[in-house]
Amino acid sequence: MNMSIGYRVVNQQNVLWTCHKTCKIEYADCVYCVCSTCYAQEILKAETSNNTSGRKASKRRRTSRSKDDDQSICNHCISSLVPFMDSTFFTTKYKETIRQEGYTLPMACSMCKSELVDKPNYEQQQDHQKVVGV
């Protein structure tokens, strides 16, 4: 296990932002997700770029409704991501079960590549040591 990888906690306070297909077994082809830190940075960038243009940001929908309603197509636009906050998906034991059963669920943020965990790094390391028997 590479300890240089960053960690991002997923819980009620640190929401994971996902494609509408992510974390659903029937859509095993998509694991796109953005941690709360990257999401906040992207939203701030979008707001900053809108404000620097000197004109008011439009509230009108720019895409066709039929495309938005098509649930078979992934939409990784930052404004289309949906919140996900179930930390049980990111416990060490559950992630191991998912690997063994061959399911695909997000294991890392798609932007910063930080590993997604259910609790802070120091608690995660202690649990890993208990599981491995170190």
matplotlib code that plots the C-alpha trace (Angstrom):
import matplotlib.pyplot as plt

x = [0.0, 1.4, 1.2, 2.0, -1.5, -3.8, -7.0, -10.4, -13.1, -16.6, -19.4, -22.2, -19.8, -17.6, -19.9, -18.7, -20.0, -20.7, -22.0, -25.7, -24.5, -21.7, -22.3, -25.1, -24.5, -26.6, -24.2, -20.9, -19.2, -18.8, -16.9, -16.5, -16.6, -15.1, -14.3, -15.7, -12.4, -12.0, -15.7, -15.5, -12.4, -14.1, -17.3, -15.1, -13.3, -16.6, -17.9, -14.7, -14.7, -18.3, -17.7, -14.6, -16.4, -18.3, -21.7, -24.4, -24.4, -27.4, -29.8, -31.3, -30.7, -28.3, -28.7, -31.7, -34.1, -34.0, -30.2, -30.5, -33.2, -31.2, -30.0, -27.9, -25.4, -22.8, -22.6, -19.4, -20.1, -19.4, -22.9, -24.5, -22.9, -25.1, -24.2, -23.3, -22.5, -22.8, -19.5, -20.2, -19.1, -15.6, -14.8, -11.7, -13.8, -16.4, -13.8, -12.2, -15.5, -16.2, -12.8, -13.4, -16.8, -15.6, -17.9, -16.7, -17.3, -15.2, -12.1, -10.4, -11.4, -11.3, -9.5, -7.0, -6.7, -7.0, -8.2, -11.8, -12.1, -14.8, -12.8, -9.7, -6.3, -4.9, -8.0, -7.9, -4.2, -5.1, -8.0, -5.7, -3.1, -5.8, -7.1, -3.6, -2.4, 0.7]
y = [0.0, 3.3, 5.7, 8.8, 8.7, 11.4, 10.6, 12.2, 11.4, 10.8, 11.5, 13.9, 16.9, 15.8, 14.9, 13.0, 14.4, 11.7, 11.1, 9.9, 6.4, 6.1, 4.0, 2.1, -1.6, -1.5, 1.1, -0.7, 1.3, 4.6, 5.5, 9.2, 11.2, 14.4, 14.9, 17.8, 19.7, 19.5, 20.2, 23.4, 24.5, 23.9, 25.8, 28.7, 28.7, 28.7, 31.6, 33.6, 33.1, 34.2, 37.3, 38.5, 38.7, 41.8, 40.5, 38.8, 35.0, 33.6, 31.3, 29.8, 26.2, 25.9, 22.2, 20.4, 18.8, 15.5, 15.2, 16.1, 13.4, 10.7, 8.5, 6.2, 8.9, 10.0, 13.7, 14.7, 18.5, 19.9, 21.4, 18.0, 15.9, 14.6, 14.4, 11.0, 10.8, 7.1, 6.5, 2.7, 2.4, 3.4, 1.3, -0.9, -4.1, -3.0, -2.0, -5.4, -7.1, -5.0, -6.0, -9.7, -9.6, -7.7, -4.7, -1.3, 1.6, 4.7, 4.3, 7.7, 11.2, 11.5, 14.9, 14.8, 10.9, 10.9, 7.6, 7.8, 6.6, 6.5, 8.2, 10.4, 9.0, 8.1, 6.1, 4.4, 3.4, 1.9, -0.2, -1.3, -2.5, -4.5, -6.1, -7.0, -8.0, -5.7]
z = [0.0, -1.1, 1.9, -0.3, -1.7, -0.3, 1.4, 1.2, 3.8, 2.5, 5.0, 5.8, 6.0, 3.1, 0.3, -2.8, -6.0, -8.6, -12.1, -11.8, -12.8, -10.2, -7.1, -8.8, -9.6, -12.8, -14.2, -13.7, -16.5, -14.7, -11.5, -12.1, -8.8, -7.4, -3.7, -1.8, -2.0, -5.7, -6.2, -4.2, -6.2, -9.5, -8.4, -7.2, -10.6, -12.5, -10.4, -10.7, -14.5, -14.7, -12.6, -14.4, -17.7, -16.5, -17.4, -15.5, -15.5, -17.4, -15.5, -18.7, -19.5, -22.4, -23.2, -24.6, -22.1, -23.9, -23.4, -19.7, -19.2, -21.0, -18.1, -20.3, -21.0, -18.5, -17.7, -15.9, -16.1, -12.6, -12.4, -13.2, -10.5, -7.7, -4.0, -2.4, 1.3, 2.4, 4.1, 4.4, 0.8, 1.7, 4.7, 4.3, 4.7, 2.2, -0.4, -0.1, -0.6, -3.7, -5.1, -4.4, -6.0, -9.1, -8.8, -9.9, -7.4, -7.1, -5.0, -5.7, -6.7, -10.5, -10.3, -7.4, -7.4, -3.5, -2.1, -0.7, 2.9, 5.6, 8.3, 8.8, 7.7, 11.2, 12.0, 8.6, 9.1, 12.5, 11.0, 8.1, 10.6, 12.5, 9.3, 8.0, 11.5, 11.6]

ax = plt.figure().add_subplot(projection="3d")
ax.plot(x, y, z, "-o")
ax.set_aspect("equal")
plt.show()
